Amino acid sequence: MNVLFIIADDLTTTAVSSYGNKISHTPNIDALADQGTRYTRAYCQYPVCGPSRASFLSGYYPNATQTYGYVSGRENIGDNRSTWPQLFKKNGYYTARVSKIYHMGVPIDIEKGSNGMDDEASWTERYNSQGPEWKAVGEGELVQNNPDGSKPIRGGNVMTIVKSDGDDLVHSDGRTAVKASELIRKHKGEPFFLAVGFVRPHVPFVAPKKDFERYVYEDIELPYNFEGDWDDIPKRGINYVTSKNAQMTQEQKQKAIAAYYASVRYMDRQVGKVLKTLEEEGLEDNTIVVFTSDHGFHLGEHEFWMKVSVKEESAKVPLIIKVPGKEPAVCGSFVELLDLYPTVAELAGLSYSEYIQGKSLVKTLEDPTNEVRDMAFSVTQNGQTFLLRTNKWAYIQYGEDASLGIELFDMEEDPGQYTNLALLPEFGDTVKSFQQKLKQKLKEVRTNDLEIKY
């Protein structure tokens, strides 16, 4: 079995049409979903690029390794533990990454064409896809902290929009698709683990002009919000970028969402090119395909933008696994990105460390009604904000002692997470139950082999 792992950057489930979006157009991701198993309740372990990727690539929760920053994670697991791709490399696979798999700064590392915080030991070869990012020639606009529209566009982690001149190959993701296709053709005669990292729809929202044509910003419907929504949210629960601190007008909010969708459309087309190459080379029958994102992204829900929060739009991710010989399905089990390592290793028949903390999803590929987990666990803010997500509840705790606040949402009655029930007396027992679950989960997470000196 070959492995083709494709990851988008900052892609929320709410922007993928196979996950219910009626406006955003993702035909290639949807086609893969129609052929594989689509997981409806998949969660990242940290809704920030660096620690999320370090977690699922190393096989450990962020709290186990204390990996919360923009690093590869190798620093904290040591040289004698195998990362997910490294396991395949050690078992005779050609392993390669194209563009962002471990953390890269976007846009800076993409502009430079540099390796970012990559783990060289994981790969036989590695390739970067340089692109102009916010400096691309075209029609640009800054829609963050620019209420009167007088400021010029700029780089960095801000919502800059560029409707770019030229075709797909002007940008990093277009070049990534070309290189990935080239490597598939070159290495089709040997087992390979090819990791393909697309950087869109991460800011800046840059795509060819044609991808913006479908999304007229005036037609974009903003998410439901109401005055006083933040009144029952702890201070630590207000996201780092909001419509308020970003000084966004209604028009700018609409433009940001439209540009995000355009970036998704561009990225989706590159996914299609890579999958088409796999088909053309006759490799579909012996290649496992995985598609996901490192975390989600807020598009104005609760007037929040970007990631970092552990609200649903930020912590939840799209996840599709296509395995030769398996029937298409939809799986509603809670799963975590951490589960990819043991799942794909098992599918390929490779032995892996008993200490890695994910759970194999192979049984869900046989029977999509199989429940692998009864809840999902995610953390943020240096591992001191916690999410426990069960069928009925989303429990969020700020600080291990809950001193910085708690939130409890009934996800059956209140899927938009508008009413925090945590401080109401009638939900006291539910809160206590979750606090015990969290203590137990943290104890389990921190019990691992990281103290062992090899």
C-alpha positions as semicolon CSV with decimal commas, in nm:
position;residue;x (nm);y (nm);z (nm)
1;M;0,000;0,000;0,000
2;N;0,122;0,345;-0,095
3;V;0,011;0,643;0,112
4;L;-0,095;0,980;-0,029
5;F;-0,152;1,223;0,258
6;I;-0,302;1,559;0,159
7;I;-0,347;1,836;0,413
8;A;-0,498;2,181;0,368
9;D;-0,408;2,469;0,597
10;D;-0,680;2,632;0,812
11;L;-0,966;2,454;0,633
12;T;-1,287;2,447;0,837
13;T;-1,555;2,184;0,780
14;T;-1,807;2,467;0,742
15;A;-1,646;2,564;0,409
16;V;-1,656;2,217;0,248
17;S;-1,965;2,137;0,043
18;S;-1,964;1,767;0,134
19;Y;-1,990;1,882;0,496
20;G;-2,301;2,085;0,421
21;N;-2,188;2,423;0,284
22;K;-2,423;2,529;0,003
23;I;-2,208;2,819;-0,122
24;S;-1,843;2,706;-0,111
25;H;-1,753;2,488;-0,411
26;T;-1,522;2,189;-0,339
27;P;-1,592;1,932;-0,615
28;N;-1,262;1,745;-0,587
29;I;-1,272;1,704;-0,210
30;D;-1,636;1,601;-0,245
31;A;-1,550;1,341;-0,510
32;L;-1,293;1,190;-0,273
33;A;-1,555;1,189;0,004
34;D;-1,790;0,999;-0,227
35;Q;-1,522;0,730;-0,273
36;G;-1,387;0,704;0,081
37;T;-1,502;0,727;0,442
38;R;-1,598;1,076;0,548
39;Y;-1,570;1,141;0,920
40;T;-1,826;1,388;1,051
41;R;-1,679;1,434;1,400
42;A;-1,303;1,462;1,360
43;Y;-1,112;1,701;1,586
44;C;-0,761;1,842;1,594
45;Q;-0,562;1,827;1,917
46;Y;-0,455;2,192;1,912
47;P;-0,617;2,453;1,684
48;V;-0,290;2,617;1,579
49;C;-0,073;2,498;1,287
50;G;0,255;2,410;1,463
51;P;0,137;2,212;1,766
52;S;-0,143;2,040;1,574
53;R;0,098;1,906;1,314
54;A;0,360;1,815;1,573
55;S;0,096;1,614;1,756
56;F;-0,040;1,394;1,477
57;L;0,301;1,350;1,313
58;S;0,468;1,241;1,638
59;G;0,176;1,039;1,772
60;Y;0,151;1,224;2,105
61;Y;-0,091;1,471;2,257
62;P;0,045;1,825;2,299
63;N;0,020;1,795;2,678
64;A;0,227;1,476;2,670
65;T;0,518;1,636;2,489
66;Q;0,463;1,994;2,603
67;T;0,469;2,098;2,237
68;Y;0,263;2,415;2,208
69;G;0,466;2,636;1,975
70;Y;0,577;2,671;1,615
71;V;0,815;2,377;1,614
72;S;0,832;2,030;1,461
73;G;0,793;1,844;1,789
74;R;1,116;1,651;1,736
75;E;1,272;1,868;2,003
76;N;1,047;1,705;2,263
77;I;1,025;1,343;2,149
78;G;1,396;1,285;2,083
79;D;1,577;1,120;1,795
80;N;1,492;0,761;1,885
81;R;1,117;0,783;1,838
82;S;0,975;0,750;1,489
83;T;0,739;1,006;1,349
84;W;0,451;0,887;1,133
85;P;0,632;0,929;0,795
86;Q;0,961;0,818;0,948
87;L;0,806;0,483;1,040
88;F;0,736;0,426;0,671
89;K;1,085;0,543;0,577
90;K;1,238;0,290;0,816
91;N;1,026;0,019;0,654
92;G;1,164;0,077;0,307
93;Y;0,920;0,337;0,176
94;Y;1,021;0,636;-0,028
95;T;0,895;0,925;0,187
96;A;0,867;1,279;0,059
97;R;0,693;1,598;0,155
98;V;0,591;1,874;-0,078
99;S;0,544;2,212;0,091
100;K;0,391;2,250;0,440
101;I;0,360;1,931;0,645
102;Y;0,541;2,022;0,966
103;H;0,506;2,388;1,056
104;M;0,596;2,658;0,810
105;G;0,527;3,025;0,861
106;V;0,267;3,143;0,613
107;P;0,329;3,367;0,432
108;I;0,696;3,417;0,527
109;D;0,838;3,066;0,467
110;I;0,637;3,036;0,147
111;E;0,775;3,366;0,021
112;K;1,129;3,250;0,099
113;G;1,081;2,891;-0,016
114;S;1,236;2,773;0,310
115;N;1,191;2,455;0,513
116;G;1,027;2,619;0,811
117;M;1,033;2,392;1,119
118;D;1,054;2,073;0,915
119;D;1,183;1,741;1,053
120;E;1,445;1,627;0,805
121;A;1,466;1,276;0,953
122;S;1,109;1,204;0,843
123;W;1,181;1,225;0,473
124;T;1,382;1,068;0,194
125;E;1,335;1,394;0,002
126;R;1,160;1,723;0,066
127;Y;1,048;2,003;-0,159
128;N;0,933;2,357;-0,094
129;S;0,691;2,550;-0,313
130;Q;0,783;2,913;-0,322
131;G;0,514;3,167;-0,403
132;P;0,456;3,543;-0,394
133;E;0,171;3,528;-0,140
134;W;0,043;3,879;-0,062
135;K;0,296;4,030;-0,303
136;A;0,127;3,862;-0,602
137;V;0,035;4,099;-0,881
138;G;-0,334;4,171;-0,875
139;E;-0,615;4,352;-0,697
140;G;-0,538;4,366;-0,324
141;E;-0,728;4,474;-0,014
142;L;-0,671;4,459;0,363
143;V;-0,993;4,378;0,551
144;Q;-0,852;4,362;0,904
145;N;-0,782;4,671;1,118
146;N;-0,858;4,889;0,819
147;P;-1,212;5,016;0,877
148;D;-1,193;5,306;0,632
149;G;-1,000;5,110;0,367
150;S;-0,714;5,358;0,363
151;K;-0,431;5,119;0,452
152;P;-0,235;4,927;0,188
153;I;-0,220;4,548;0,187
154;R;0,048;4,381;0,396
155;G;0,190;4,042;0,485
156;G;0,183;3,854;0,812
157;N;-0,100;3,668;0,981
158;V;-0,372;3,910;0,871
159;M;-0,672;3,897;0,642
160;T;-0,525;4,041;0,325
161;I;-0,706;3,960;0,001
162;V;-0,538;3,938;-0,340
163;K;-0,731;3,863;-0,658
164;S;-0,423;3,758;-0,848
165;D;-0,331;3,794;-1,211
166;G;-0,207;3,481;-1,384
167;D;-0,284;3,113;-1,349
168;D;-0,253;2,846;-1,081
169;L;0,123;2,813;-1,121
170;V;0,185;3,166;-1,000
171;H;0,120;3,043;-0,646
172;S;0,263;2,791;-0,405
173;D;-0,026;2,544;-0,414
174;G;-0,025;2,523;-0,793
175;R;0,346;2,441;-0,784
176;T;0,287;2,190;-0,506
177;A;0,034;2,002;-0,721
178;V;0,281;1,988;-1,011
179;K;0,565;1,857;-0,794
180;A;0,342;1,603;-0,619
181;S;0,222;1,472;-0,955
182;E;0,581;1,451;-1,077
183;L;0,683;1,247;-0,772
184;I;0,389;1,008;-0,812
185;R;0,493;0,937;-1,170
186;K;0,860;0,903;-1,079
187;H;0,812;0,671;-0,781
188;K;0,509;0,467;-0,887
189;G;0,728;0,157;-0,911
190;E;0,816;0,155;-0,540
191;P;0,616;0,191;-0,219
192;F;0,581;0,557;-0,129
193;F;0,450;0,781;0,148
194;L;0,387;1,115;-0,019
195;A;0,276;1,404;0,201
196;V;0,131;1,700;0,011
197;G;0,075;2,023;0,202
198;F;-0,141;2,298;0,055
199;V;-0,120;2,636;0,229
200;R;-0,459;2,772;0,129
201;P;-0,698;2,885;0,264
202;H;-0,453;3,016;0,529
203;V;-0,420;3,394;0,515
204;P;-0,341;3,583;0,301
205;F;-0,649;3,495;0,094
206;V;-0,466;3,478;-0,238
207;A;-0,601;3,303;-0,547
208;P;-0,638;3,363;-0,922
209;K;-0,906;3,618;-1,006
210;K;-1,126;3,353;-1,167
211;D;-1,174;3,185;-0,830
212;F;-1,334;3,498;-0,689
213;E;-1,593;3,523;-0,967
214;R;-1,821;3,264;-0,810
215;Y;-1,839;3,451;-0,477
216;V;-1,994;3,797;-0,500
217;Y;-1,929;3,941;-0,157
218;E;-2,259;4,133;-0,148
219;D;-2,440;3,798;-0,166
220;I;-2,251;3,646;0,128
221;E;-2,479;3,586;0,426
222;L;-2,301;3,651;0,754
223;P;-2,339;3,399;1,038
224;Y;-2,604;3,463;1,299
225;N;-2,480;3,680;1,587
226;F;-2,655;3,878;1,857
227;E;-2,583;4,154;2,104
228;G;-2,465;4,010;2,436
229;D;-2,334;3,682;2,294
230;W;-2,007;3,732;2,482
231;D;-2,174;3,804;2,816
232;D;-2,159;3,442;2,933
233;I;-1,818;3,362;2,780
234;P;-1,511;3,381;3,010
235;K;-1,257;3,644;2,911
236;R;-1,014;3,371;2,801
237;G;-1,282;3,240;2,568
238;I;-1,299;3,552;2,353
239;N;-1,089;3,470;2,050
240;Y;-0,770;3,660;1,968
241;V;-0,918;3,802;1,646
242;T;-1,272;3,934;1,657
243;S;-1,480;4,164;1,439
244;K;-1,444;4,418;1,719
245;N;-1,066;4,422;1,769
246;A;-1,012;4,380;1,394
247;Q;-1,241;4,680;1,335
248;M;-1,424;4,505;1,053
249;T;-1,720;4,658;0,877
250;Q;-2,004;4,439;0,751
251;E;-1,870;4,475;0,398
252;Q;-1,523;4,363;0,510
253;K;-1,669;4,059;0,684
254;Q;-1,848;3,962;0,364
255;K;-1,533;4,017;0,161
256;A;-1,327;3,804;0,401
257;I;-1,567;3,510;0,374
258;A;-1,590;3,540;-0,004
259;A;-1,208;3,549;-0,029
260;Y;-1,175;3,249;0,202
261;Y;-1,413;3,055;-0,022
262;A;-1,215;3,161;-0,330
263;S;-0,895;3,035;-0,165
264;V;-1,067;2,706;-0,084
265;R;-1,183;2,674;-0,445
266;Y;-0,828;2,726;-0,568
267;M;-0,687;2,471;-0,322
268;D;-0,958;2,218;-0,410
269;R;-0,860;2,237;-0,777
270;Q;-0,500;2,149;-0,686
271;V;-0,622;1,851;-0,485
272;G;-0,804;1,737;-0,796
273;K;-0,486;1,753;-1,005
274;V;-0,297;1,527;-0,765
275;L;-0,582;1,276;-0,741
276;K;-0,613;1,272;-1,121
277;T;-0,243;1,187;-1,150
278;L;-0,291;0,896;-0,911
279;E;-0,573;0,769;-1,131
280;E;-0,382;0,821;-1,456
281;E;-0,087;0,623;-1,324
282;G;-0,310;0,331;-1,224
283;L;-0,229;0,361;-0,854
284;E;-0,577;0,393;-0,706
285;D;-0,599;0,023;-0,629
286;N;-0,293;0,020;-0,404
287;T;-0,285;0,368;-0,253
288;I;-0,439;0,485;0,073
289;V;-0,553;0,847;0,038
290;V;-0,604;1,071;0,341
291;F;-0,735;1,426;0,322
292;T;-0,766;1,659;0,620
293;S;-0,673;1,997;0,768
294;D;-0,459;2,090;1,067
295;H;-0,756;2,266;1,233
296;G;-1,061;2,472;1,148
297;F;-1,121;2,844;1,107
298;H;-1,375;3,095;1,233
299;L;-1,561;3,290;0,968
300;G;-1,742;3,537;1,190
301;E;-1,926;3,294;1,420
302;H;-1,961;3,473;1,757
303;E;-1,779;3,755;1,570
304;F;-1,465;3,536;1,591
305;W;-1,210;3,502;1,309
306;M;-0,910;3,274;1,248
307;K;-0,838;2,973;1,475
308;V;-0,702;2,918;1,832
309;S;-1,038;2,883;2,007
310;V;-1,177;2,537;2,083
311;K;-1,523;2,630;1,966
312;E;-1,662;2,391;1,706
313;E;-1,563;2,585;1,393
314;S;-1,199;2,605;1,506
315;A;-1,139;2,262;1,662
316;K;-1,330;2,044;1,415
317;V;-1,166;1,930;1,090
318;P;-1,268;1,761;0,767
319;L;-1,128;1,408;0,741
320;I;-1,161;1,163;0,453
321;I;-0,983;0,828;0,428
322;K;-1,003;0,628;0,107
323;V;-0,873;0,271;0,121
324;P;-0,866;0,038;-0,182
325;G;-1,138;-0,225;-0,154
326;K;-1,339;-0,041;0,110
327;E;-1,691;0,077;0,039
328;P;-1,772;0,450;0,058
329;A;-1,924;0,546;0,392
330;V;-1,995;0,820;0,642
331;C;-1,867;0,763;0,996
332;G;-2,007;0,950;1,296
333;S;-1,761;0,826;1,556
334;F;-1,552;1,080;1,741
335;V;-1,201;1,062;1,598
336;E;-0,886;1,269;1,642
337;L;-0,606;1,364;1,404
338;L;-0,382;1,172;1,641
339;D;-0,552;0,855;1,513
340;L;-0,405;0,885;1,163
341;Y;-0,063;0,747;1,262
342;P;-0,180;0,408;1,395
343;T;-0,458;0,379;1,137
344;V;-0,242;0,415;0,828
345;A;0,040;0,211;0,980
346;E;-0,200;-0,075;1,047
347;L;-0,348;-0,054;0,698
348;A;0,004;-0,082;0,557
349;G;0,088;-0,375;0,784
350;L;0,358;-0,189;0,978
351;S;0,429;-0,235;1,348
352;Y;0,441;0,086;1,553
353;S;0,526;0,188;1,906
354;E;0,280;0,081;2,173
355;Y;0,324;0,421;2,337
356;I;0,183;0,647;2,067
357;Q;-0,146;0,788;2,184
358;G;-0,379;0,766;1,885
359;K;-0,633;0,490;1,826
360;S;-0,658;0,292;1,504
361;L;-0,965;0,370;1,294
362;V;-0,938;0,053;1,085
363;K;-1,257;-0,091;1,237
364;T;-1,451;0,215;1,123
365;L;-1,334;0,148;0,768
366;E;-1,483;-0,199;0,794
367;D;-1,796;-0,084;0,976
368;P;-1,870;0,291;0,981
369;T;-2,105;0,248;1,280
370;N;-1,810;0,145;1,495
371;E;-1,743;0,390;1,781
372;V;-1,369;0,435;1,837
373;R;-1,398;0,712;2,094
374;D;-1,676;0,836;2,319
375;M;-1,537;1,189;2,313
376;A;-1,279;1,412;2,147
377;F;-1,007;1,603;2,333
378;S;-0,844;1,925;2,218
379;V;-0,636;2,191;2,393
380;T;-0,520;2,545;2,325
381;Q;-0,352;2,844;2,493
382;N;-0,029;2,662;2,590
383;G;-0,216;2,348;2,689
384;Q;-0,419;2,525;2,958
385;T;-0,756;2,547;2,784
386;F;-0,934;2,218;2,730
387;L;-1,221;2,085;2,520
388;L;-1,408;1,764;2,594
389;R;-1,664;1,700;2,319
390;T;-1,920;1,421;2,365
391;N;-2,241;1,333;2,182
392;K;-2,448;1,579;2,381
393;W;-2,200;1,820;2,536
394;A;-1,910;2,049;2,461
395;Y;-1,725;2,127;2,784
396;I;-1,451;2,392;2,780
397;Q;-1,232;2,463;3,082
398;Y;-0,984;2,746;3,117
399;G;-0,697;2,641;3,344
400;E;-0,649;2,303;3,508
401;D;-0,819;2,434;3,821
402;A;-1,097;2,600;3,619
403;S;-1,007;2,931;3,782
404;L;-1,020;3,114;3,448
405;G;-1,370;3,000;3,363
406;I;-1,577;2,716;3,222
407;E;-1,828;2,669;2,941
408;L;-2,088;2,399;2,882
409;F;-2,300;2,375;2,569
410;D;-2,582;2,137;2,487
411;M;-2,482;2,044;2,134
412;E;-2,815;1,878;2,060
413;E;-3,023;2,182;2,151
414;D;-2,763;2,454;2,090
415;P;-2,519;2,345;1,815
416;G;-2,417;2,707;1,756
417;Q;-2,284;2,726;2,114
418;Y;-2,473;3,042;2,205
419;T;-2,584;2,962;2,562
420;N;-2,324;2,874;2,827
421;L;-2,493;2,649;3,083
422;A;-2,187;2,594;3,302
423;L;-2,281;2,825;3,588
424;L;-2,647;2,729;3,612
425;P;-2,713;2,523;3,930
426;E;-2,913;2,256;3,747
427;F;-2,603;2,165;3,542
428;G;-2,368;2,143;3,840
429;D;-2,350;1,764;3,835
430;T;-2,275;1,764;3,463
431;V;-1,991;2,011;3,517
432;K;-1,846;1,804;3,803
433;S;-1,859;1,494;3,585
434;F;-1,664;1,668;3,310
435;Q;-1,407;1,801;3,555
436;Q;-1,343;1,443;3,666
437;K;-1,325;1,327;3,305
438;L;-1,068;1,598;3,235
439;K;-0,851;1,504;3,533
440;Q;-0,854;1,143;3,420
441;K;-0,782;1,236;3,059
442;L;-0,483;1,452;3,153
443;K;-0,349;1,172;3,371
444;E;-0,375;0,929;3,081
445;V;-0,224;1,177;2,834
446;R;0,080;1,237;3,052
447;T;0,145;0,868;3,106
448;N;0,379;0,780;2,823
449;D;0,733;0,673;2,743
450;L;0,883;1,019;2,708
451;E;1,084;0,982;3,031
452;I;1,251;0,668;2,901
453;K;1,610;0,734;2,788
454;Y;1,690;0,519;2,489
